[in-house]
């Protein structure tokens, strides 16, 4: 949690709020890959990348 707090402080101080959507999309893609790695739809997800 300290990493997230530091990241938020960096974005707030440097006015880099445009990074927030990029970080959210990367996190969602990572979660999607982790949760679908053992399922039947995994081959379809991996073809997207």
C-alpha positions as CSV (number, residue, x, y, z in Angstrom):
1,X,0.0,0.0,0.0
2,X,2.9,2.3,0.5
3,X,3.8,2.1,-3.2
4,X,0.3,3.3,-4.1
5,X,0.5,6.1,-1.6
6,X,3.9,7.2,-3.1
7,X,2.6,6.9,-6.6
8,X,-0.5,9.1,-5.8
9,X,1.7,11.7,-4.0
10,X,4.0,11.8,-7.1
11,X,1.1,12.3,-9.4
12,X,-0.5,14.9,-7.2
13,X,2.7,16.9,-6.7
14,X,3.9,16.8,-10.3
15,X,0.4,17.2,-11.8
16,X,0.7,13.9,-13.8
17,X,-2.9,12.8,-13.5
18,X,-2.8,11.6,-17.1
19,X,-0.9,8.6,-15.8
20,X,-3.9,7.3,-13.9
21,X,-5.9,5.9,-16.8
22,X,-2.7,4.1,-18.1
23,X,-2.1,2.6,-14.7
24,X,-5.7,1.5,-14.4
25,X,-5.8,-0.1,-17.8
26,X,-2.5,-2.0,-17.2
27,X,-3.8,-3.3,-13.8
28,X,-7.0,-4.5,-15.4
29,X,-5.2,-6.3,-18.2
30,X,-2.9,-7.9,-15.6
31,X,-5.8,-9.1,-13.5
32,X,-7.6,-10.4,-16.7
33,X,-4.5,-12.4,-17.6
34,X,-4.0,-13.8,-14.1
35,X,-7.7,-14.9,-13.6
36,X,-8.1,-16.4,-17.1
37,X,-4.8,-18.3,-17.2
38,X,-6.4,-21.5,-16.0
39,X,-9.7,-21.3,-17.8
40,X,-11.0,-22.3,-21.2
41,X,-11.0,-18.8,-22.6
42,X,-7.2,-18.3,-22.0
43,X,-6.2,-19.1,-25.7
44,X,-8.6,-16.4,-26.8
45,X,-7.3,-13.8,-24.4
46,X,-3.7,-14.5,-25.4
47,X,-4.4,-14.0,-29.0
48,X,-5.3,-10.4,-28.3
49,X,-1.8,-9.7,-27.2
